[in-house]
């Protein structure tokens, strides 16, 4: 070792120091190949996001139209023949057919109303995103007026709306207005939606772990997730019908795939495997944990899609915390 002056730099001679090659270093341990992958949720996401071919869609539409035509003609002929042979029975059947048509019309109107609400929520969210991106205070306050109109008459947010009205004059920036609305108006709805996501994650995890029937976990995962998405939409004001719920489910799953959250992240798998949790559980229990975690991620995606205002960084729900709350105690710790 060569030393310079007392105040100068210190030079260290490394000629005699042995060199270490990177190729000689021990390889990092690989993650086990048999870690649970959440098969049920992966299949459920694939079923909802897979788009049929245009030819198949045309064939299905024509087949449905043909079946409706055949059934209608058969019912018409059957009713006319009854009126000729047994007038009283014929009139009773005619009344039942008329009642059925009224019910189908009501279902059709309900579905149209559901689609209308979804489109209205989409437009509202788009306007809110534009107002926040522009940073225009007047645009932000106009969005807040529309938000108050959207939730008018709802007791669960009435107090929050009053609090927002009292404090909104103190917000002089668009971001401050949106943050105040998230805190005072939407925080209650966010908590309710998070509870729905936790409940669904527990259900999927429990069924996957304790019901070893083939395809049962896939059916339960798909059913529970669709019900969860519908409940989240209802909480935020986007109530849907059956067809609207399927459309919303496709939108949520597509959003999940687009953001790359459908695949279990290396951080979550690493934490589960590194902590020895999956090693202590059976393969079935491990699948339950992963399916429950993926269900929680679907729930957060549903909140992002259904919420009228986009999440700010401060109010965005944490998937890891939601999974922890949902699965704590399910498998004994």
C-alpha positions as CSV (number, residue, x, y, z in Angstrom):
1,X,0.0,0.0,0.0
2,X,1.5,3.4,-1.1
3,X,0.6,6.4,1.0
4,X,0.8,10.0,-0.3
5,X,1.1,13.1,1.8
6,X,-0.9,13.4,5.0
7,X,-3.5,15.5,3.3
8,X,-3.3,13.7,-0.1
9,X,-5.2,10.7,-1.5
10,X,-4.5,7.2,-0.3
11,X,-3.6,4.7,-3.1
12,X,-4.1,1.0,-2.6
13,X,-2.3,-1.5,-4.8
14,X,-4.6,-4.4,-5.9
15,X,-2.1,-6.3,-8.0
16,X,-1.8,-9.1,-5.4
17,X,-5.5,-9.3,-4.8
18,X,-7.1,-12.5,-6.2
19,X,-9.7,-11.9,-8.9
20,X,-13.1,-13.6,-8.8
21,X,-14.9,-14.5,-12.0
22,X,-18.6,-14.0,-12.3
23,X,-19.0,-17.4,-13.9
24,X,-17.5,-19.1,-10.8
25,X,-20.2,-17.6,-8.6
26,X,-22.9,-19.9,-7.3
27,X,-26.2,-19.6,-9.3
28,X,-29.2,-18.0,-7.6
29,X,-31.8,-20.5,-6.4
30,X,-34.6,-20.9,-8.9
31,X,-38.3,-20.6,-7.9
32,X,-39.9,-24.1,-7.7
33,X,-41.6,-25.0,-10.9
34,X,-44.6,-26.5,-9.1
35,X,-45.7,-23.4,-7.3
36,X,-49.5,-22.8,-7.5
37,X,-50.5,-20.7,-10.4
38,X,-54.1,-20.0,-9.6
39,X,-55.5,-22.3,-12.4
40,X,-59.1,-21.6,-11.6
41,X,-58.7,-17.8,-11.9
42,X,-56.5,-18.1,-15.0
43,X,-59.2,-20.1,-16.7
44,X,-61.9,-17.7,-15.6
45,X,-60.1,-14.7,-16.9
46,X,-59.4,-16.6,-20.2
47,X,-63.1,-17.4,-20.6
48,X,-64.3,-13.8,-20.1
49,X,-61.6,-12.1,-22.2
50,X,-61.6,-14.5,-25.1
51,X,-63.5,-13.0,-28.1
52,X,-65.3,-15.3,-30.4
53,X,-64.6,-15.1,-34.1
54,X,-66.8,-12.9,-36.2
55,X,-68.1,-15.9,-38.2
56,X,-69.1,-17.6,-34.9
57,X,-70.8,-14.5,-33.7
58,X,-72.9,-14.2,-36.9
59,X,-73.8,-17.9,-36.7
60,X,-74.8,-17.6,-33.1
61,X,-76.9,-14.5,-33.8
62,X,-78.7,-16.2,-36.8
63,X,-79.3,-19.3,-34.8
64,X,-80.8,-17.3,-32.0
65,X,-83.1,-15.4,-34.4
66,X,-84.2,-18.6,-36.0
67,X,-85.0,-20.3,-32.7
68,X,-87.0,-17.2,-31.5
69,X,-89.0,-17.3,-34.8
70,X,-89.7,-21.0,-34.6
71,X,-90.8,-20.8,-30.9
72,X,-93.0,-17.8,-31.7
73,X,-94.7,-19.5,-34.6
74,X,-95.3,-22.6,-32.5
75,X,-96.8,-20.7,-29.6
76,X,-99.0,-18.7,-32.0
77,X,-100.3,-21.9,-33.7
78,X,-100.8,-23.7,-30.4
79,X,-102.8,-20.7,-28.9
80,X,-105.0,-20.5,-32.0
81,X,-105.7,-24.2,-32.0
82,X,-106.6,-24.1,-28.3
83,X,-109.0,-21.1,-28.9
84,X,-110.8,-23.2,-31.6
85,X,-111.0,-26.4,-29.6
86,X,-111.2,-25.2,-25.9
87,X,-111.9,-21.4,-25.8
88,X,-111.6,-21.1,-22.1
89,X,-108.2,-22.9,-21.9
90,X,-107.2,-20.9,-25.0
91,X,-107.9,-17.6,-23.4
92,X,-106.0,-18.6,-20.2
93,X,-103.0,-19.6,-22.3
94,X,-103.3,-16.4,-24.3
95,X,-103.2,-14.5,-21.0
96,X,-100.1,-16.4,-19.9
97,X,-98.4,-15.7,-23.2
98,X,-99.2,-12.0,-22.9
99,X,-97.8,-12.0,-19.3
100,X,-94.6,-13.7,-20.5
101,X,-94.2,-11.1,-23.2
102,X,-94.6,-8.3,-20.7
103,X,-92.0,-9.9,-18.4
104,X,-89.6,-10.3,-21.4
105,X,-90.2,-6.6,-22.3
106,X,-89.5,-5.5,-18.7
107,X,-86.2,-7.6,-18.7
108,X,-85.3,-6.0,-22.1
109,X,-85.9,-2.5,-20.7
110,X,-83.9,-3.3,-17.6
111,X,-81.0,-4.4,-19.7
112,X,-81.2,-1.3,-21.8
113,X,-81.2,0.8,-18.6
114,X,-78.2,-1.1,-17.3
115,X,-76.2,-0.5,-20.5
116,X,-77.3,3.2,-20.3
117,X,-76.0,3.5,-16.8
118,X,-72.7,1.9,-17.7
119,X,-72.2,4.3,-20.7
120,X,-73.1,7.3,-18.4
121,X,-70.5,6.2,-15.9
122,X,-67.9,5.8,-18.6
123,X,-68.6,9.3,-19.9
124,X,-68.5,10.7,-16.4
125,X,-65.1,9.0,-15.7
126,X,-63.7,10.2,-19.0
127,X,-64.7,13.9,-18.2
128,X,-63.2,13.6,-14.8
129,X,-59.9,12.2,-16.2
130,X,-59.8,15.1,-18.7
131,X,-60.5,17.7,-16.0
132,X,-57.8,16.3,-13.7
133,X,-55.3,16.1,-16.5
134,X,-55.9,19.7,-17.6
135,X,-55.8,21.0,-14.0
136,X,-58.7,23.3,-14.7
137,X,-60.4,24.4,-11.5
138,X,-63.7,25.3,-13.2
139,X,-63.9,22.0,-15.0
140,X,-63.1,20.2,-11.8
141,X,-65.9,22.0,-10.0
142,X,-68.4,21.2,-12.8
143,X,-67.5,17.5,-12.5
144,X,-68.1,17.8,-8.7
145,X,-71.6,19.2,-9.4
146,X,-72.3,16.2,-11.6
147,X,-70.9,13.9,-9.0
148,X,-73.3,15.4,-6.4
149,X,-76.2,14.9,-8.8
150,X,-75.1,11.3,-9.4
151,X,-75.3,10.5,-5.7
152,X,-78.2,12.6,-4.8
153,X,-80.6,10.8,-2.5
154,X,-78.1,8.2,-1.3
155,X,-77.9,8.1,2.5
156,X,-74.5,6.5,2.6
157,X,-72.8,9.5,1.0
158,X,-75.1,12.3,2.1
159,X,-73.0,13.4,5.0
160,X,-69.8,13.3,2.9
161,X,-71.5,15.5,0.2
162,X,-72.4,18.0,2.9
163,X,-68.8,18.0,4.2
164,X,-67.5,18.5,0.7
165,X,-69.8,21.5,0.1
166,X,-68.6,23.1,3.3
167,X,-64.9,22.7,2.4
168,X,-64.8,23.0,-1.4
169,X,-64.3,26.8,-1.4
170,X,-61.0,26.2,0.4
171,X,-59.7,24.2,-2.5
172,X,-58.1,26.5,-5.1
173,X,-56.6,23.8,-7.4
174,X,-58.2,21.1,-9.5
175,X,-56.1,18.4,-7.8
176,X,-57.2,19.7,-4.4
177,X,-60.9,19.5,-5.4
178,X,-60.5,15.9,-6.6
179,X,-58.6,14.9,-3.4
180,X,-61.3,16.5,-1.3
181,X,-64.0,14.6,-3.2
182,X,-62.2,11.3,-2.8
183,X,-61.8,11.9,0.9
184,X,-65.2,13.1,1.8
185,X,-67.5,11.5,-0.8
186,X,-65.9,8.4,-2.2
187,X,-64.0,7.1,0.8
188,X,-67.2,5.4,2.2
189,X,-67.9,3.8,-1.2
190,X,-64.2,2.7,-1.5
191,X,-64.4,1.0,1.9
192,X,-67.6,-0.8,1.0
193,X,-66.1,-2.0,-2.4
194,X,-63.0,-3.2,-0.6
195,X,-65.1,-5.3,1.8
196,X,-66.8,-6.9,-1.2
197,X,-63.4,-7.7,-2.8
198,X,-62.2,-9.2,0.5
199,X,-65.3,-11.3,0.9
200,X,-65.0,-12.7,-2.7
201,X,-61.3,-13.5,-2.2
202,X,-62.1,-15.5,0.9
203,X,-64.8,-17.4,-0.8
204,X,-62.7,-18.3,-3.8
205,X,-59.7,-19.3,-1.6
206,X,-61.9,-21.4,0.7
207,X,-63.7,-23.3,-2.1
208,X,-60.5,-23.9,-4.0
209,X,-58.8,-25.3,-0.9
210,X,-61.6,-27.4,0.5
211,X,-63.6,-28.6,-2.5
212,X,-61.5,-31.0,-4.6
213,X,-64.1,-31.5,-7.3
214,X,-63.1,-31.1,-10.9
215,X,-64.2,-27.8,-12.5
216,X,-65.9,-26.8,-9.3
217,X,-63.2,-24.2,-8.5
218,X,-63.5,-22.7,-12.0
219,X,-67.3,-22.4,-11.8
220,X,-67.1,-20.9,-8.3
221,X,-64.3,-18.5,-9.3
222,X,-66.2,-17.3,-12.3
223,X,-69.5,-17.0,-10.4
224,X,-68.0,-15.2,-7.4
225,X,-66.0,-12.8,-9.5
226,X,-69.0,-11.8,-11.6
227,X,-71.1,-11.3,-8.5
228,X,-68.3,-9.2,-6.9
229,X,-67.9,-7.1,-10.0
230,X,-71.7,-6.5,-10.1
231,X,-71.7,-5.5,-6.4
232,X,-68.8,-3.1,-6.9
233,X,-70.6,-1.5,-9.8
234,X,-73.8,-1.1,-7.7
235,X,-71.8,0.5,-4.9
236,X,-70.5,3.1,-7.2
237,X,-73.8,3.7,-8.9
238,X,-73.5,1.5,-12.1
239,X,-76.2,-1.0,-11.5
240,X,-76.5,-3.5,-14.3
241,X,-78.6,-6.4,-15.6
242,X,-77.4,-9.8,-16.6
243,X,-76.1,-8.9,-20.1
244,X,-74.7,-5.6,-18.7
245,X,-72.9,-7.6,-15.9
246,X,-71.3,-9.8,-18.5
247,X,-70.1,-6.8,-20.5
248,X,-68.8,-5.2,-17.3
249,X,-67.0,-8.4,-16.4
250,X,-65.3,-8.5,-19.8
251,X,-64.3,-4.9,-19.4
252,X,-62.8,-5.5,-16.0
253,X,-60.9,-8.6,-17.1
254,X,-59.6,-6.9,-20.2
255,X,-58.4,-4.0,-18.1
256,X,-56.7,-6.6,-15.8
257,X,-55.0,-8.3,-18.8
258,X,-54.0,-4.9,-20.3
259,X,-52.3,-3.8,-17.1
260,X,-50.5,-7.2,-16.7
261,X,-52.0,-7.8,-13.3
262,X,-53.7,-11.1,-14.2
263,X,-50.4,-13.1,-13.9
264,X,-49.2,-13.5,-10.3
265,X,-46.4,-11.1,-9.9
266,X,-42.9,-12.3,-8.9
267,X,-43.1,-10.1,-5.8
268,X,-46.2,-11.8,-4.4
269,X,-45.1,-15.3,-5.3
270,X,-41.6,-14.6,-4.0
271,X,-43.0,-13.4,-0.7
272,X,-45.3,-16.4,-0.3
273,X,-42.7,-18.9,-1.3
274,X,-39.8,-17.1,0.5
275,X,-41.7,-16.9,3.7
276,X,-42.4,-20.7,3.5
277,X,-46.1,-20.2,3.4
278,X,-46.8,-22.3,0.3
279,X,-44.2,-24.8,1.5
280,X,-46.2,-25.4,4.7
281,X,-49.5,-25.7,2.9
282,X,-50.7,-28.5,0.7
283,X,-50.9,-28.0,-3.1
284,X,-54.6,-27.4,-2.8
285,X,-54.3,-24.8,-0.1
286,X,-51.6,-23.1,-2.1
287,X,-53.9,-22.9,-5.1
288,X,-56.6,-21.4,-2.8
289,X,-54.2,-18.7,-1.6
290,X,-53.2,-17.8,-5.2
291,X,-56.8,-17.8,-6.5
292,X,-57.9,-15.6,-3.6
293,X,-55.1,-13.2,-4.4
294,X,-56.0,-13.1,-8.0
295,X,-59.7,-12.5,-7.1
296,X,-58.5,-9.5,-5.0
297,X,-56.7,-8.1,-8.0
298,X,-59.9,-8.5,-10.1
299,X,-61.7,-6.6,-7.4
300,X,-59.2,-3.7,-7.5
301,X,-59.5,-3.6,-11.3
302,X,-63.3,-3.5,-10.9
303,X,-63.0,-0.6,-8.5
304,X,-60.8,1.2,-11.1
305,X,-63.3,0.6,-13.9
306,X,-66.5,1.3,-12.0
307,X,-65.4,4.3,-9.9
308,X,-66.6,7.6,-11.2
309,X,-63.4,9.4,-10.4
310,X,-59.9,8.0,-11.2
311,X,-57.8,7.0,-8.1
312,X,-55.1,9.3,-7.0
313,X,-51.9,7.8,-5.8
314,X,-52.8,8.5,-2.2
315,X,-56.2,6.8,-2.4
316,X,-55.4,3.9,-4.7
317,X,-56.1,0.6,-2.8
318,X,-53.1,-1.6,-2.1
319,X,-53.6,-5.1,-3.5
320,X,-51.2,-6.6,-1.0
321,X,-53.0,-5.1,1.9
322,X,-56.3,-6.2,0.6
323,X,-55.1,-9.8,0.1
324,X,-53.6,-9.8,3.6
325,X,-56.9,-8.7,5.1
326,X,-58.9,-11.1,3.0
327,X,-56.9,-14.2,3.6
328,X,-55.8,-13.6,7.2
329,X,-57.2,-16.5,9.3
330,X,-58.6,-18.4,6.3
331,X,-55.8,-21.0,6.5
332,X,-55.0,-20.7,10.2
333,X,-52.7,-17.6,10.3
